[in-house]
Amino acid sequence: MKKSIIVISIILIVALGAVAGMYSAGLLSPAPKVKVRIGYLTGDLHHLALHIAITKNYFAQYGIEYELYEYINGPTLMQHFVVGELDFAYVGTPPALTARASGLASNATYLPIVIGSGNLEGSALVVNPNIIRSIIDLNNKKIGTPGTGTIQDVLISTYAKNNNLTITKYPGRVSDLPLQYGRGEIDGFIGWEPYPSIAVYQSNASILLTSHDIMPNHQCCVLVVSDKFLAAHPEIVDKVIQIHRTAIDFINTNPAQAKEIAMNVTKLPAQVIELAFSHMYFSKSVNVDSIREFLVNMIRLGIIKNVDINQVDSFINGFINTKYVAG
């Protein structure tokens, strides 16, 4: 019996020594942890799923490490995305469309692919009710936007073109728009929530149009992944999309708690959060038809120049990963 124990011990020692030698020689090594880099926009309630996932510790539950990067608007975020500084991003549909179109034209190394829905709708045009009482009053007025090429910029440009309106757009930081409105520097602005609701609450602004009025049920924000990251780490993408969907489910099944988290993230009062929530919808399904409509509108507006109308379907097929977009 003693001899057997001694033999087994010697075998174990030899085996452990061999494994240690392989590790030191670099022949065996633990699987490296992948830390994903995620971009999102300043104070954007459309990206609440990301903040829910962080608050509820979903990333840790799936063994995912992450770094967050905040940007002032979608076009700025996508500039960093296409040069490989981000793996995932929560971003408006038009900036993602522009980034992919521009990237294809320039043979960029990193292209965005849609894998999830951030939210539907969720923007609003707020105005000074003493100056603008109806749609026709928008003519020749100064309207702020969160930046050229943002989804709000595209929405108001499309609306103005379709209704033969002439407006002067004043692009700026979304966080500055309520302040500029309050000081009377602009007659109104279109922005993502909660900024329109802030202007209503703090400066007696009036909601003239919601983005639902401009394009019903449109895909506002999307979750995109770099094509290179998807090809290299499909198993990580599977986990991230599951985290995202779990967060969307939490918002829809626990609205009171979701609003509390939104209040903690934004430091805004309940009245603002309640009004903002009434303008947006969180869905796991991507509205593909509205993304196609955005692309067509952007081609007609001259925002996207290197994609023809007859190329829209093939472009959309490359832009949206059908494995992930359904609820």
C-alpha positions in Angstrom: 0.0 0.0 0.0 2.8 2.4 1.0 4.6 1.6 -2.2 1.5 2.4 -4.3 1.1 5.7 -2.6 4.8 6.6 -3.2 4.5 5.6 -6.9 1.3 7.7 -7.4 3.0 10.7 -5.6 6.0 10.4 -7.9 3.8 10.3 -11.0 1.9 13.4 -9.8 5.1 15.3 -9.1 6.5 14.4 -12.5 3.2 15.4 -14.2 3.0 18.7 -12.4 6.6 19.4 -13.2 5.9 18.7 -16.9 2.9 21.0 -17.0 4.9 23.8 -15.2 7.7 23.4 -17.7 5.2 23.7 -20.6 3.8 26.9 -19.0 7.2 28.4 -18.6 8.1 27.5 -22.1 5.0 29.2 -23.4 3.6 25.9 -24.7 0.6 26.1 -22.4 -1.1 29.3 -21.2 -4.4 30.3 -19.8 -7.0 31.6 -22.2 -6.5 35.4 -22.4 -9.3 37.5 -21.1 -10.9 39.8 -23.7 -11.7 43.3 -22.5 -14.3 44.9 -24.8 -14.3 48.6 -25.6 -17.7 50.1 -25.7 -18.7 53.6 -26.9 -21.8 55.5 -26.0 -23.2 59.0 -26.1 -23.3 61.7 -23.4 -26.4 61.6 -21.2 -28.3 59.5 -23.8 -31.3 57.7 -22.3 -31.5 55.7 -25.5 -28.4 53.8 -24.2 -30.1 52.9 -20.9 -29.5 49.2 -21.6 -25.8 49.7 -21.2 -26.2 51.4 -17.8 -28.7 48.8 -16.7 -26.2 46.1 -17.6 -23.5 47.8 -15.6 -25.7 48.5 -12.6 -27.0 45.0 -12.5 -23.5 43.5 -13.0 -24.5 41.6 -16.1 -21.0 41.9 -17.7 -19.4 40.2 -14.7 -22.0 37.5 -14.7 -21.0 36.6 -18.3 -17.3 36.9 -17.6 -16.9 40.0 -19.7 -14.5 42.8 -18.9 -15.2 46.2 -20.4 -13.9 49.8 -20.9 -16.4 52.6 -21.6 -15.8 55.6 -23.9 -18.2 58.6 -23.9 -18.7 60.8 -27.0 -20.6 64.0 -27.6 -22.5 62.7 -30.6 -22.8 59.8 -33.0 -20.6 61.1 -35.8 -17.7 61.7 -33.4 -18.1 58.3 -31.9 -18.1 56.6 -35.3 -14.9 58.5 -36.2 -13.2 56.6 -33.4 -14.9 53.4 -34.2 -13.8 53.1 -37.8 -10.1 53.5 -36.9 -10.3 50.5 -34.5 -10.6 52.3 -31.1 -13.9 50.6 -30.2 -15.3 47.1 -30.4 -18.9 47.9 -29.7 -21.0 51.0 -29.7 -24.4 52.3 -28.9 -25.1 54.9 -31.6 -27.8 56.5 -33.7 -28.7 54.7 -37.0 -27.7 57.5 -39.4 -24.1 58.0 -38.0 -23.6 54.2 -38.2 -24.9 54.2 -41.8 -22.6 57.1 -42.8 -19.6 55.4 -41.1 -20.2 52.1 -43.0 -20.7 53.9 -46.3 -17.6 56.1 -45.9 -15.6 53.1 -44.7 -16.6 51.0 -47.8 -15.6 53.9 -50.0 -12.2 54.3 -48.3 -11.5 50.6 -47.7 -11.5 51.2 -43.9 -10.3 48.4 -41.7 -13.1 48.5 -39.2 -16.8 48.6 -40.3 -19.9 48.7 -38.0 -22.4 45.9 -38.1 -25.8 46.1 -36.4 -26.4 43.4 -33.9 -29.1 44.9 -31.7 -31.7 47.6 -31.1 -31.0 50.3 -28.6 -34.4 51.9 -28.8 -37.1 53.0 -31.1 -38.0 56.7 -31.5 -37.0 58.9 -28.5 -36.2 62.3 -29.9 -38.3 65.5 -29.9 -38.3 69.0 -31.4 -39.0 71.5 -28.6 -39.7 75.2 -29.4 -40.6 78.5 -27.9 -44.4 78.4 -27.9 -44.5 82.2 -28.1 -42.7 82.2 -31.4 -43.5 78.8 -33.0 -47.1 77.7 -32.7 -47.4 75.5 -35.8 -45.3 73.7 -38.3 -45.4 76.6 -40.8 -43.8 78.8 -38.0 -40.6 76.8 -38.3 -39.8 78.7 -41.5 -36.6 80.8 -41.1 -36.2 79.8 -37.5 -33.0 78.9 -35.7 -33.2 75.3 -34.6 -30.4 73.6 -32.6 -29.2 70.0 -33.3 -26.7 67.8 -31.5 -24.4 68.0 -34.6 -24.4 67.5 -38.3 -25.0 63.9 -39.3 -26.7 62.9 -36.0 -30.0 61.1 -36.2 -31.8 64.3 -35.0 -30.1 66.3 -37.7 -31.2 63.8 -40.4 -34.7 63.7 -39.0 -35.2 67.5 -39.0 -33.6 67.8 -42.5 -35.9 65.1 -43.9 -38.9 66.7 -42.3 -38.0 70.2 -43.6 -37.4 68.9 -47.1 -40.7 66.9 -47.2 -42.7 69.9 -45.9 -41.0 72.6 -48.0 -39.6 74.3 -44.9 -36.5 76.5 -44.6 -34.8 76.3 -41.2 -31.4 77.4 -40.0 -29.7 74.6 -38.1 -27.4 75.4 -35.2 -25.3 72.3 -34.4 -23.8 72.1 -30.9 -23.3 69.9 -27.9 -26.5 68.2 -26.9 -26.0 69.2 -23.2 -25.7 72.9 -24.3 -29.0 72.9 -26.3 -31.4 73.4 -23.3 -29.1 76.2 -22.0 -29.0 77.9 -25.4 -32.8 77.6 -25.7 -33.2 79.0 -22.2 -31.0 82.0 -23.1 -33.0 82.7 -26.2 -30.1 82.0 -28.6 -32.1 79.5 -30.6 -35.9 79.2 -31.2 -35.9 75.5 -30.5 -33.9 72.4 -30.8 -34.2 68.7 -31.7 -32.3 66.3 -29.4 -32.3 62.9 -27.9 -34.0 62.3 -24.6 -33.7 63.5 -21.9 -32.6 66.9 -23.3 -36.0 67.9 -24.9 -37.7 67.0 -21.6 -35.2 69.0 -19.6 -36.1 72.1 -21.7 -39.8 71.4 -21.1 -39.3 71.1 -17.4 -36.8 73.9 -16.9 -37.6 76.5 -19.6 -41.3 76.0 -20.4 -40.5 74.7 -23.9 -43.2 73.1 -25.9 -42.9 69.8 -27.8 -43.9 70.6 -31.4 -42.9 67.2 -32.9 -41.7 63.9 -31.6 -39.6 61.7 -33.8 -42.6 59.4 -33.9 -44.4 62.3 -35.8 -41.6 62.5 -38.2 -41.0 58.8 -38.8 -43.2 56.4 -36.8 -41.6 53.5 -35.0 -38.2 54.3 -36.5 -35.0 52.6 -35.3 -33.2 55.3 -33.3 -30.2 53.8 -31.7 -28.5 50.5 -32.5 -25.8 48.3 -30.9 -23.0 47.8 -33.4 -19.9 45.6 -33.4 -16.8 46.0 -35.4 -16.7 43.5 -38.3 -13.1 42.5 -37.3 -14.1 41.9 -33.7 -17.1 39.8 -34.8 -14.9 37.7 -37.0 -12.2 37.2 -34.3 -14.5 36.7 -31.3 -17.9 35.5 -32.2 -18.3 33.9 -28.8 -17.8 37.2 -27.1 -20.3 38.9 -29.4 -22.8 36.2 -28.4 -22.3 37.0 -24.7 -22.5 40.8 -25.2 -25.8 40.6 -27.2 -27.2 38.3 -24.5 -26.2 40.9 -21.9 -27.9 43.6 -24.0 -31.1 41.6 -24.4 -31.2 40.9 -20.7 -30.9 44.6 -20.0 -33.7 45.4 -22.5 -35.9 42.8 -20.8 -35.2 44.4 -17.4 -36.3 47.8 -18.6 -39.6 46.5 -20.0 -40.4 44.3 -17.1 -39.2 46.6 -14.3 -40.0 50.1 -15.6 -40.0 51.7 -12.1 -36.5 50.3 -11.3 -35.3 51.2 -14.7 -36.4 54.8 -14.2 -34.6 54.9 -10.8 -31.4 53.8 -12.5 -32.0 56.4 -15.2 -32.4 59.1 -12.5 -29.1 57.9 -10.8 -27.2 58.0 -14.1 -28.5 61.4 -15.3 -29.1 63.1 -11.9 -32.4 64.4 -13.2 -35.7 64.6 -11.4 -38.5 62.1 -11.8 -40.7 64.4 -13.8 -38.0 64.7 -16.5 -37.4 61.0 -16.6 -41.1 60.2 -16.8 -41.6 62.6 -19.7 -38.6 61.3 -21.5 -39.7 57.7 -21.1 -43.0 58.5 -22.7 -41.2 59.3 -26.0 -39.1 56.1 -26.4 -39.5 52.4 -26.7 -37.0 49.7 -25.9 -37.2 46.7 -28.2 -34.9 43.8 -28.8 -36.0 43.7 -32.5 -34.4 45.9 -35.0 -36.7 47.8 -37.4 -34.9 47.0 -40.6 -37.4 48.8 -42.8 -36.8 52.1 -41.0 -33.1 51.7 -41.4 -33.6 51.2 -45.1 -35.8 54.4 -45.1 -33.0 56.3 -43.3 -30.5 55.2 -45.9 -32.8 56.3 -48.8 -33.4 59.7 -47.2 -29.7 60.2 -46.6 -28.9 59.4 -50.2 -31.5 61.9 -51.4 -30.3 64.6 -48.9 -26.7 64.1 -50.2 -25.4 63.0 -46.9 -24.4 59.6 -48.3 -22.9 60.0 -51.8 -21.2 56.7 -52.6 -24.3 54.5 -52.4 -26.9 54.5 -55.1 -30.6 53.9 -54.6 -30.3 50.6 -56.5 -27.6 49.5 -54.0 -29.7 50.0 -50.9 -30.8 46.4 -50.3 -27.3 45.0 -50.8 -25.9 47.7 -48.4 -28.5 46.9 -45.8 -27.7 43.1 -46.1 -24.1 43.8 -45.2 -24.9 46.4 -42.5 -27.3 44.2 -40.5 -26.4 40.8 -39.1 -29.5 38.8 -39.3 -28.3 36.3 -36.7 -28.8 38.9 -34.0 -31.4 41.5 -35.0 -34.6 39.6 -34.3 -36.1 39.6 -30.8 
